[in-house]
Amino acid sequence: KMMQNVHLAPESNEDDLYSGYNDYNPMFDTEDLENDVAFQQAARTSHGRRPPVTAKIPGTSSPRPLATGFGAGFCSATLPSSMGRPMTGSIQDGVSRPMTAVQAAGYTKAAVRGSSFDPLGQPRGPASPLEKKTSDSLEEKMRQLEKKVNELVEESCVANSCGDLKLALEKAKEAGRQERELLRQREQIAPPESINLDLTYTVLLNLASQYVANEMYAEALTTYQVIVKNKMFSNGGILKVNMGNIYLKQRNYSKAIKFYRMALDQITSSHKQMRIKIMENIGVAFIKTGQYFDAISSFEEIMSISPNLKAGFNLILCYFAIGNGEQMKKAFKNLIDVPLEVDYEDKYILLNDDLHTNLLIEAIKNDSLSQIERERKSLAEEYIMTAAKLIAPAIETSFAVGYDWCVDVVKGSHYVELANDLEINKATTYLRQHNFNQ
């Protein structure tokens, strides 16, 4: 542009023009650039940041030449690559162009590897939002259905506790239908191992229990059979106790004994109280069928493991049924020795010199625990009195001698006050026999 503004004079020659121009502005002299220290320093600095010789010129398969001078390096390699297209950091012919212009700002090749960094700051728009699972997916439907089944089971139990047995059964049936639908859906998308066995067990057990509460014993037995026969329910065998209870209510004693014994085989010795209760039911069923010796075996085993009032009294009844007086005496002593696990009335004696302790004793005299203790003691006295009346005429030659034996045994136990009651019963028996003197 500066050369276009120069007007040639007629008397001037071309050499004078160029010499005058060079004298005017020697900065633009291109002939001595190789000896220009400042330019060569700038060229060397720029060349050191350029791609290696293996880099390719965009659009061609020829490599970029190194910039060795102004005429060759700057014009043939630098202009097409730096000025011929925008530096967007894109990949040309499989080679990623390095961001040499932004290294001073802290950017590195490792930081942008695999990304599309744009040094010009061109907007790309917001990132697409994460994909959300739709609420109507099959898995979500199954979770909601499982939650509904649990709610129905809970509502059934609540209705039963409130005495609405019909509503409880309806809720249990609806829970069963929903649970079967859940199984069908889950089998379509998941392997059988993913089935919630605990939920299935709960639904079936609750349904059977509601059948029993509504005295629909046949339906209850069918439901229990479904659980017992399914080997996937590891603890299903214990429900044979429930089936034995149903047969006992139906007075089908032989089947009741059979299921009780099968249940007993399923229960380990660590569950001692459960085994004791099952053996008691077996003994009662044997009494109902008149198999007293088998009943005696059950009750004697109970009294040797964990003595209790019911088993002791039933054992006396069995010995009375077979007429074994000596065993009746032994069983009566064992009945009296059964521990009640209660505190006796001496703990409620007031202390005259301690007001605070007296207030505490008055407070606990009639609390709920004291009432339970009194009820347990009253039951024990009833069992002892009934057993004494029963065996007194059978254990000795006369009822009077038998009563005297019972009175002596009672006096040596915690039931001393029962001795007077037994004396009155003895006198009443004399009155019935018209033996007024005695």
C-alpha positions as CSV (number, residue, x, y, z in Angstrom):
1,K,0.0,0.0,0.0
2,M,2.9,2.3,0.7
3,M,4.3,1.7,-2.7
4,Q,1.0,2.5,-4.4
5,N,1.1,6.0,-2.8
6,V,4.6,6.8,-4.3
7,H,4.4,8.8,-7.6
8,L,7.3,8.5,-10.0
9,A,8.9,11.7,-11.3
10,P,9.8,11.8,-15.0
11,E,13.5,12.6,-14.2
12,S,13.7,9.8,-11.6
13,N,14.9,6.4,-12.4
14,E,14.0,3.1,-10.7
15,D,17.2,2.8,-8.8
16,D,16.7,6.3,-7.3
17,L,13.1,5.3,-6.3
18,Y,14.1,2.2,-4.4
19,S,17.1,3.8,-2.8
20,G,15.0,6.7,-1.6
21,Y,12.3,4.2,-0.3
22,N,14.9,2.2,1.6
23,D,16.3,5.4,3.1
24,Y,12.8,6.4,4.1
25,N,11.9,3.1,5.9
26,P,14.6,0.5,6.3
27,M,12.2,-1.6,8.5
28,F,10.7,-3.2,5.4
29,D,14.0,-4.3,3.9
30,T,13.5,-8.0,3.1
31,E,16.9,-8.7,1.7
32,D,18.8,-8.7,4.9
33,L,16.4,-10.6,7.2
34,E,18.7,-13.5,7.6
35,N,21.1,-11.1,9.4
36,D,18.4,-9.4,11.4
37,V,18.9,-10.7,15.0
38,A,15.5,-9.7,16.3
39,F,13.6,-11.3,13.4
40,Q,15.6,-14.5,13.5
41,Q,15.1,-14.7,17.3
42,A,11.3,-14.3,16.7
43,A,11.3,-16.9,13.9
44,R,13.3,-19.4,16.0
45,T,10.9,-19.0,18.9
46,S,7.8,-19.4,16.7
47,H,9.3,-22.4,14.9
48,G,10.0,-24.2,18.2
49,R,6.3,-24.3,19.0
50,R,5.2,-25.6,15.6
51,P,4.2,-29.2,14.8
52,P,7.0,-31.7,14.0
53,V,7.8,-32.5,10.4
54,T,5.6,-35.6,10.5
55,A,2.5,-33.4,10.7
56,K,0.6,-33.2,7.5
57,I,-0.7,-30.2,5.6
58,P,-4.5,-30.1,5.8
59,G,-6.0,-31.6,2.7
60,T,-2.8,-33.2,1.5
61,S,-0.7,-36.2,2.3
62,S,2.7,-34.3,2.2
63,P,4.4,-33.4,5.5
64,R,4.8,-29.9,6.8
65,P,8.3,-28.5,6.1
66,L,10.3,-26.9,8.8
67,A,10.6,-23.1,8.8
68,T,14.2,-22.5,7.8
69,G,13.8,-19.0,6.4
70,F,11.4,-16.3,5.7
71,G,10.8,-17.2,2.0
72,A,10.3,-20.9,2.3
73,G,9.2,-21.7,5.9
74,F,6.9,-18.8,6.6
75,C,5.1,-18.6,3.3
76,S,4.7,-22.3,2.4
77,A,4.0,-23.9,5.9
78,T,2.8,-21.2,8.3
79,L,0.3,-19.3,6.3
80,P,-1.9,-22.3,5.2
81,S,-1.9,-23.9,8.6
82,S,-2.2,-20.8,10.8
83,M,-4.1,-18.3,8.7
84,G,-5.8,-20.5,6.2
85,R,-8.3,-22.0,8.6
86,P,-9.5,-21.3,12.2
87,M,-7.7,-23.1,15.0
88,T,-10.5,-25.1,16.5
89,G,-8.4,-28.0,17.8
90,S,-10.1,-30.5,15.5
91,I,-8.4,-33.6,14.2
92,Q,-7.1,-33.6,10.6
93,D,-6.2,-36.9,8.9
94,G,-6.1,-38.7,12.2
95,V,-3.6,-36.3,13.8
96,S,-4.7,-34.0,16.7
97,R,-3.3,-30.5,16.3
98,P,-1.7,-29.3,19.5
99,M,-3.0,-26.2,21.2
100,T,0.4,-24.3,21.2
101,A,-1.3,-20.9,21.6
102,V,-2.9,-21.7,25.0
103,Q,-0.2,-23.7,26.8
104,A,0.8,-20.6,28.6
105,A,-2.7,-20.3,30.1
106,G,-2.2,-23.8,31.8
107,Y,-3.9,-26.0,29.2
108,T,-2.1,-29.3,28.4
109,K,-2.6,-31.9,25.8
110,A,-3.5,-34.5,28.4
111,A,-6.3,-32.3,29.8
112,V,-8.0,-32.0,26.4
113,R,-7.3,-35.5,25.1
114,G,-10.5,-37.1,23.9
115,S,-12.4,-33.8,24.2
116,S,-13.3,-31.1,21.7
117,F,-11.9,-28.0,23.3
118,D,-12.8,-24.8,21.4
119,P,-10.2,-22.0,22.0
120,L,-12.5,-19.5,20.2
121,G,-15.2,-20.0,22.8
122,Q,-17.9,-20.9,20.3
123,P,-21.2,-21.7,22.1
124,R,-22.3,-25.4,21.9
125,G,-25.5,-25.3,23.8
126,P,-26.5,-27.0,27.1
127,A,-25.7,-30.6,27.7
128,S,-28.6,-33.1,27.2
129,P,-30.3,-34.0,30.5
130,L,-29.8,-37.4,32.1
131,E,-32.3,-40.0,31.1
132,K,-34.8,-40.7,33.9
133,K,-36.5,-44.0,34.5
134,T,-40.2,-43.7,33.7
135,S,-42.5,-44.3,36.6
136,D,-44.6,-46.7,34.6
137,S,-41.7,-49.2,34.0
138,L,-42.4,-52.8,34.7
139,E,-40.0,-53.0,37.6
140,E,-41.6,-50.0,39.2
141,K,-45.0,-51.5,38.8
142,M,-43.8,-54.7,40.5
143,R,-42.4,-52.7,43.4
144,Q,-45.7,-50.9,43.8
145,L,-47.6,-54.2,43.6
146,E,-45.4,-55.7,46.3
147,K,-46.0,-52.7,48.5
148,K,-49.8,-53.1,48.0
149,V,-49.6,-56.8,49.0
150,N,-47.8,-55.9,52.3
151,E,-50.4,-53.3,53.0
152,L,-53.2,-55.8,52.5
153,V,-51.6,-58.3,54.8
154,E,-51.2,-55.7,57.5
155,E,-54.9,-54.6,57.1
156,S,-56.0,-58.2,57.4
157,C,-54.1,-58.6,60.7
158,V,-55.5,-55.4,62.0
159,A,-59.0,-56.4,61.1
160,N,-58.5,-59.7,62.9
161,S,-57.3,-58.0,66.0
162,C,-60.3,-55.8,66.0
163,G,-62.7,-58.8,65.8
164,D,-63.8,-58.2,62.2
165,L,-63.0,-61.8,61.0
166,K,-64.9,-61.5,57.7
167,L,-63.0,-58.4,56.6
168,A,-59.7,-60.0,57.7
169,L,-60.4,-63.0,55.5
170,E,-61.4,-60.7,52.5
171,K,-58.1,-58.7,52.8
172,A,-56.1,-62.0,53.1
173,K,-57.7,-63.3,49.9
174,E,-57.1,-60.1,48.0
175,A,-53.4,-60.1,49.2
176,G,-53.2,-63.7,47.8
177,R,-54.5,-62.6,44.4
178,Q,-52.2,-59.6,44.2
179,E,-49.2,-61.7,45.1
180,R,-50.0,-64.3,42.4
181,E,-50.1,-61.5,39.9
182,L,-46.8,-60.2,41.1
183,L,-45.3,-63.7,40.7
184,R,-46.5,-63.9,37.1
185,Q,-45.0,-60.5,36.2
186,R,-41.7,-61.2,37.9
187,E,-41.3,-64.6,36.2
188,Q,-41.4,-62.8,32.8
189,I,-38.4,-60.6,33.4
190,A,-36.4,-62.2,36.1
191,P,-35.1,-65.7,37.0
192,P,-37.0,-67.7,39.6
193,E,-34.2,-66.9,42.2
194,S,-35.4,-63.3,42.4
195,I,-38.9,-64.3,43.8
196,N,-39.6,-62.8,47.2
197,L,-40.2,-66.1,49.2
198,D,-40.7,-64.2,52.4
199,L,-43.7,-62.3,51.0
200,T,-45.2,-65.5,49.5
201,Y,-44.8,-67.3,52.9
202,T,-46.4,-64.3,54.7
203,V,-49.4,-64.1,52.4
204,L,-50.1,-67.9,52.6
205,L,-49.6,-68.1,56.4
206,N,-51.9,-65.1,57.0
207,L,-54.6,-66.6,54.7
208,A,-54.5,-69.9,56.5
209,S,-54.7,-68.2,59.8
210,Q,-57.8,-66.2,58.7
211,Y,-59.4,-69.4,57.5
212,V,-58.9,-71.0,60.9
213,A,-60.3,-67.8,62.6
214,N,-63.5,-68.2,60.4
215,E,-63.6,-71.9,61.2
216,M,-63.0,-72.8,57.5
217,Y,-60.8,-75.7,58.5
218,A,-60.7,-77.5,55.1
219,E,-59.5,-74.4,53.3
220,A,-57.0,-73.7,56.1
221,L,-55.5,-77.2,55.8
222,T,-55.2,-76.9,52.0
223,T,-53.3,-73.6,52.4
224,Y,-51.0,-75.1,55.0
225,Q,-50.3,-78.0,52.7
226,V,-49.1,-75.6,50.0
227,I,-46.6,-74.2,52.4
228,V,-45.5,-77.5,53.9
229,K,-44.9,-79.2,50.6
230,N,-42.9,-76.3,49.1
231,K,-39.3,-77.2,49.8
232,M,-38.2,-73.6,49.2
233,F,-39.7,-72.7,52.5
234,S,-37.0,-73.8,54.9
235,N,-39.2,-73.4,58.1
236,G,-42.5,-74.6,56.6
237,G,-42.4,-77.9,58.5
238,I,-43.1,-76.3,61.8
239,L,-46.6,-75.3,60.5
240,K,-47.6,-79.0,60.9
241,V,-48.3,-77.9,64.5
242,N,-51.0,-75.7,63.2
243,M,-52.4,-78.5,61.1
244,G,-52.4,-80.8,64.2
245,N,-54.3,-78.1,66.1
246,I,-57.0,-78.1,63.4
247,Y,-57.3,-81.9,63.5
248,L,-57.5,-81.7,67.3
249,K,-60.4,-79.2,67.0
250,Q,-62.1,-81.6,64.6
251,R,-61.6,-84.4,67.1
252,N,-59.5,-86.3,64.6
253,Y,-57.0,-87.3,67.3
254,S,-55.0,-89.8,65.3
255,K,-54.2,-87.3,62.6
256,A,-53.5,-84.7,65.2
257,I,-50.9,-87.0,66.9
258,K,-49.4,-87.7,63.5
259,F,-48.8,-84.1,62.6
260,Y,-47.7,-83.2,66.1
261,R,-45.0,-85.8,65.9
262,M,-43.9,-84.7,62.4
263,A,-43.6,-81.2,63.7
264,L,-41.6,-82.4,66.7
265,D,-39.1,-83.9,64.3
266,Q,-38.7,-80.5,62.6
267,I,-38.0,-78.6,65.8
268,T,-34.5,-78.6,67.3
269,S,-33.8,-79.1,71.0
270,S,-32.9,-75.4,71.3
271,H,-36.6,-74.5,71.1
272,K,-37.3,-76.3,74.4
273,Q,-40.6,-74.5,75.3
274,M,-42.1,-75.2,71.8
275,R,-41.2,-78.9,72.1
276,I,-42.8,-79.0,75.6
277,K,-46.1,-77.5,74.3
278,I,-46.2,-80.0,71.4
279,M,-45.6,-82.9,73.7
280,E,-48.4,-81.6,76.0
281,N,-50.8,-81.6,73.0
282,I,-49.7,-85.1,72.1
283,G,-50.4,-86.3,75.6
284,V,-53.8,-84.7,75.6
285,A,-54.7,-86.3,72.3
286,F,-53.6,-89.7,73.7
287,I,-55.9,-89.2,76.7
288,K,-58.8,-88.4,74.4
289,T,-58.2,-91.7,72.6
290,G,-57.8,-93.6,75.8
291,Q,-54.1,-94.4,75.2
292,Y,-53.0,-93.6,78.8
293,F,-49.7,-95.3,78.7
294,D,-48.6,-93.3,75.7
295,A,-49.9,-90.2,77.4
296,I,-47.9,-91.1,80.5
297,S,-44.7,-91.3,78.5
298,S,-45.3,-87.8,77.1
299,F,-46.1,-86.2,80.5
300,E,-43.3,-87.9,82.3
301,E,-40.8,-86.6,79.7
302,I,-42.2,-83.1,80.2
303,M,-41.9,-83.3,84.0
304,S,-38.3,-84.5,83.7
305,I,-37.4,-81.6,81.4
306,S,-39.5,-78.7,82.5
307,P,-42.1,-79.4,85.2
308,N,-45.4,-77.4,85.0
309,L,-48.8,-77.6,86.7
310,K,-50.8,-78.8,83.7
311,A,-48.5,-81.6,82.8
312,G,-48.2,-82.7,86.5
313,F,-52.0,-82.7,86.9
314,N,-52.6,-84.6,83.6
315,L,-50.0,-87.2,84.7
316,I,-52.0,-87.8,87.9
317,L,-55.2,-88.2,85.8
318,C,-53.4,-90.9,83.7
319,Y,-52.2,-92.8,86.7
320,F,-55.7,-92.6,88.2
321,A,-57.2,-93.9,85.0
322,I,-54.9,-97.0,85.1
323,G,-55.4,-97.4,88.9
324,N,-51.7,-97.1,89.9
325,G,-51.8,-95.8,93.5
326,E,-48.1,-95.6,94.1
327,Q,-47.5,-93.6,90.9
328,M,-50.4,-91.3,91.9
329,K,-48.6,-90.5,95.2
330,K,-45.4,-89.8,93.3
331,A,-47.1,-87.6,90.8
332,F,-48.9,-85.7,93.6
333,K,-45.6,-84.9,95.3
334,N,-44.1,-83.7,91.9
335,L,-47.2,-81.5,91.4
336,I,-46.7,-79.8,94.7
337,D,-42.9,-79.3,94.0
338,V,-43.5,-77.5,90.7
339,P,-41.9,-74.1,91.0
340,L,-44.4,-71.3,90.5
341,E,-41.8,-68.6,90.0
342,V,-43.7,-66.1,92.1
343,D,-43.0,-64.2,95.3
344,Y,-45.1,-65.1,98.2
345,E,-47.1,-62.7,100.4
346,D,-44.3,-62.2,103.0
347,K,-42.7,-59.6,100.7
348,Y,-45.8,-57.4,101.2
349,I,-45.3,-57.2,105.0
350,L,-45.2,-53.5,106.0
351,L,-42.2,-52.2,108.0
352,N,-43.2,-49.9,110.8
353,D,-40.0,-47.8,110.9
354,D,-39.6,-47.1,107.2
355,L,-42.3,-44.9,105.7
356,H,-40.8,-44.8,102.2
357,T,-40.5,-48.6,102.0
358,N,-44.1,-48.9,103.3
359,L,-45.3,-46.6,100.5
360,L,-43.6,-48.7,97.9
361,I,-45.0,-51.9,99.3
362,E,-48.5,-50.4,99.2
363,A,-48.0,-49.3,95.6
364,I,-46.9,-52.8,94.3
365,K,-49.4,-54.8,96.3
366,N,-52.1,-54.6,93.6
367,D,-50.1,-53.9,90.5
368,S,-50.4,-56.0,87.4
369,L,-47.4,-58.3,88.3
370,S,-48.9,-59.0,91.7
371,Q,-52.2,-59.9,90.1
372,I,-50.5,-62.3,87.8
373,E,-48.7,-63.9,90.7
374,R,-51.9,-64.3,92.7
375,E,-53.7,-65.9,89.6
376,R,-50.9,-68.4,89.2
377,K,-50.9,-69.3,92.8
378,S,-54.7,-69.7,92.8
379,L,-54.5,-72.0,89.8
380,A,-51.8,-74.1,91.5
381,E,-54.1,-74.5,94.6
382,E,-57.0,-75.5,92.4
383,Y,-54.9,-78.2,90.8
384,I,-53.7,-79.5,94.1
385,M,-57.1,-79.5,95.8
386,T,-58.7,-81.3,92.8
387,A,-55.9,-83.9,92.6
388,A,-56.2,-84.6,96.4
389,K,-59.9,-85.1,96.2
390,L,-59.4,-87.4,93.3
391,I,-56.6,-89.7,94.6
392,A,-57.4,-89.7,98.4
393,P,-59.9,-92.6,98.2
394,A,-57.7,-94.5,95.7
395,I,-54.2,-94.3,97.3
396,E,-55.1,-96.0,100.6
397,T,-57.6,-98.4,102.0
398,S,-60.1,-95.6,102.9
399,F,-60.6,-92.0,101.9
400,A,-59.8,-90.8,105.4
401,V,-56.3,-92.4,105.4
402,G,-55.8,-91.0,101.9
403,Y,-56.8,-87.5,103.0
404,D,-54.5,-87.7,106.0
405,W,-51.6,-88.6,103.6
406,C,-52.4,-85.7,101.3
407,V,-52.6,-83.3,104.3
408,D,-49.2,-84.3,105.6
409,V,-47.7,-83.8,102.2
410,V,-49.3,-80.3,101.8
411,K,-48.1,-79.2,105.3
412,G,-44.5,-79.7,104.2
413,S,-44.8,-77.5,101.2
414,H,-45.4,-73.8,100.3
415,Y,-49.2,-74.5,100.4
416,V,-49.5,-74.9,104.2
417,E,-52.9,-73.0,104.2
418,L,-54.3,-75.7,101.9
419,A,-54.1,-78.2,104.8
420,N,-57.1,-76.6,106.5
421,D,-59.1,-76.7,103.2
422,L,-58.3,-80.4,102.9
423,E,-59.5,-81.0,106.5
424,I,-62.8,-79.3,105.7
425,N,-63.2,-81.4,102.5
426,K,-62.6,-84.5,104.6
427,A,-65.3,-83.4,107.1
428,T,-67.7,-82.7,104.2
429,T,-67.1,-86.2,102.8
430,Y,-68.0,-87.7,106.3
431,L,-71.2,-85.7,106.2
432,R,-72.1,-87.1,102.8
433,Q,-71.5,-90.6,104.3
434,H,-73.8,-89.7,107.3
435,N,-70.8,-90.3,109.6
436,F,-71.6,-87.3,111.8
437,N,-69.3,-88.2,114.7
438,Q,-66.2,-88.1,112.4
